[in-house]
Amino acid sequence: MKHHNISPDLSLCYLGPSLEKGPLPALFYFSLSAQDSLLLPPFNTPVTYLKHLTHSSLRIFSLTIPGHENNLPKEKAIETWASAIKKGIDPITPYITNIGRAIEYLCTHDALSHGKLAFAGLSRGAYIATLAAAKNPSCKIVLGFAPLVNLAKAKEFAALQQHPLVQALNLHHSLPALVQAKVRFYIGNRDTRVDTKEAFSCITSLAELAYSQRAKEGSFQLMIHDSIGLMGHGTPDVIFAQGAQWIQDMLNLQ
């Protein structure tokens, strides 16, 4: 794994050829901290599959998700978000801005192949990936495993469901920016952690928006598998493998 400092307050971790090797297709993958997203099983399983499929034809980047800084317990990340929002602090939007800064840096330094950028994530990382794609028009490919869509549905936000920031950060507000994108979500058929119905609503809302706008380039897919793990929120290896193959196909990687 390589580290690259973009500025004193922003650094990237990535796998693949050094940036000096020139433009390549890129995937931003979000799960935990930048390092754990890329290296820690099972959270990095999609990354492992993609490394096997693409060899040296892809760079996989990550930035540490809010709530995972300084070795904070990964189980407490969304609780950290809720605590910040309760104080009126938005922990998400500045992070999404930093993702945009990273992409701009990579483009400026000729490290991204034109039209070959994808975002992917697991659980809260899928939420981040989708939100970031909506804010960065250069990304038209989004993959989410067990995606968090609506913060108000997470148990950590039970007392904050009507908070203006919680409402504002619902992914549904960002969907109009994705009507020309390729979006695929995988989720268990009984995921009570993030609510299977929320993922269904997100995808069908995208389809309705695209239909109403006569937008023909988008593709919006929900792949439902048998739930496994705590609260039905787990993702089987075979699903991670299918998602990795989809990214390879969408980026036309050899």
N, C-alpha and C positions, 0 to 999 in steps of 0.2 A: 504494500500500500504506500502511496505517495501523498505528501502534504504540499499544498501550495498556498502561500500567503498572498491574498489579493490586496489587502490593506491591513493596517494594524488591528482592525476590529473584525476582519473577515478572512477565514481560511477554508480551503477545500481539501477534502480527502478524496482520493480516486485510485482506481485500479485501471491498468492498461498502459499503453505507451506514454512516454513523457510528452508534455505539451509542446516541447520543441520539435517533435516529430511532425508537426503540421496538423491540418484539419482531419478530424475523424467523426463518425457518428457518435452520439453521446446519449447516455441515460443518466438521469438524476434519480437516485433511489433513496427513499426515506423510511426509516423504521424506528431507530433509537438515536444514540449518538452517531456521529459520522463514522467513527471507527467501528462501532458495533454493528451498524447497518451493513457494512461491507464485509465484516470478518466474523461475527458471532453467530453460530448456528443456534436455533433454526431460523433466526430472523433474517439471515443473509442468504437463505436457500435460493431465492430467485437469482441473486448475483452469482452464486456458484454455478447454477445451470447455464446462465448466460456466458460466463467465462469459458465454459466447456464448448458451448455452441459457436461462439464468435472468435475465439482465440485472441488475436491482437487487432481485430477490426473494430473494436468498440472501447470507448472509455466510459467507466461507470463512476459517477461522482456522488458525493453525499455531503450534507452539512448537518451539524448536530441540531436536532429538533429541540425547541424550547422545552425545558423541564428535564433535559438529559445532560445539562452542563455539569462539569465538576463532579462527575461520578455520582450524581443524584440517583436514588433508587428508581429503576425504570418503571416499577409498578406505581410510582407516585406522580408520573408526568402529568396526567390529565388533572389530577388533584392540584398540581402546581398551577396549571392554567386557570382552574376554577378560583383558586385563592387570589391570583392576580386580577382576574375579572371582577371579583367581589370588591376589590379596591379601586376599580375603575381603570385598570391597566390592561391594555390590549397586548397579549404576548404573541399574537399570531401575525398581525399585519406587518410589523417591522421585519419579521423573519422572512415573509414572502417578498418583501422589498429586497432583502439581502440575496435571495435566490435570483432575482432579476439582475442585481448588481453582478453576481457571479457569471450569469449568462452573457451579459454585456462585455465583461472582461474577456471571456473566452472568445467571443466574436471579434473583439478588437484585436486580440492577439492571434487571430487566424487559427484557432484550435477546434472550431466546430465546422463540420460539413453542413452546407446549406440544406435545410429541409430534413435534417437527420437528427432530430432531438426528440426524446421521449422522457416522460416522467412516470414513475411508478412508486408504489408504497404499500405498506402493510398496516392495517388498522388506522391509527391516527396518522401514520405516514401516508396512507392513501388519501386521507383528507387533505393533508398538506400538498400532495402531488396534484390533486385535482384543482385545488385553489390556486396553486402556482401556475398551472397550465392556463387557467382562465385569465391570469394577469400577464402572461407572456405569450404573445401571439406567435412567436417562433416555434412554440411547441404545439403540435397537433395530434399527439399520441399520448394517451393516458391509460395506465393500468393500475387497478386497485384490488388488493386482496383484503377481504373482510373490512370494507371501508367504513370508517366513521363519516357520516354525512351531516348529522344534526347534533351539535354539542348538547342541546337540551335533552337528548335521549340517553346521554351517558350518566351513570349514577352519581358521578361527582358533581353534576350540575342540577341535581334534584331540587335544590333550594334556589336555583338561579335561572330557572327555565324562562322566565319572562324578562330577564335582565336585557336591556337594550343591546349590549355588546354580544351576548349569547345569540340573540335573534339576528343581529347583523352579520354574524360569522357563520350562519347557516349556509351550506354550500349552494342551496337553491338560488340564492341571490346572484351567484356567479355563473349560472348555467347559460345565460344568453351569449356569453363569450365563447362557448364551446360547441355551438351548433355546427361548426365546420370541422370539428375534431373527430378523431377515432377514439372512442372511450370503451373500455371493457372492464367490468367489475366481476369478481368472483366472491361468492358469499355462501355461507352455510344456510340450509333451509330452515334452521331455527337458531339464528344468532341473536340471543337476547342481550348481548353486551352492547351492540351498536344498532340492533333492530333490522332484521332482514327487510322488512317493509320499507324502511328508509332508502335502502339501496335501490329497491324496485321503483320507488317513487322518483328517485333521482334520474334513473335511466328513462323511465316513461315520460317524465317532464322534458328531458332533452329531446326525445323523439317528437313530442307535441310541438315544442318550440321550432324544431327544424321544419316540421310540416307546415306550421303557420307562416314561416318565413320563406318557404320554398327553398330551403337550403339543402342542396343535394349531395354535398361532399361528406357530410358527417356519417358516422356509424356508431350506434350506441347499443352495447350488448351487456346483458346480465347473465352470468353463468352460475347456476345454483347447484351446489353439491350437498351431500349429506353432512350435517353438522357433526363436528368432533370437538373434543376439548371442553374446557371450562366455559360454561354459558353458551356452548355451541360456537365459540368464536375462533376455533382453531382452523388452520389451513393445511390439508394433506400435501405431502411432497408431490404427488402426481399433479395437483392443481398448480403448485409453483412451477413445475416443469411445463405445463401447458401455457402458463402466462409468459414464461421466458421464450417459448417457441413463438408465441404471438408477437412479442417485441421484435424478435429476429425477423419475422415475416414483414412486420410493419416498416422496419428500417431497411429492408432488403439487404440484410447482411449475409455474407457467405461464410 
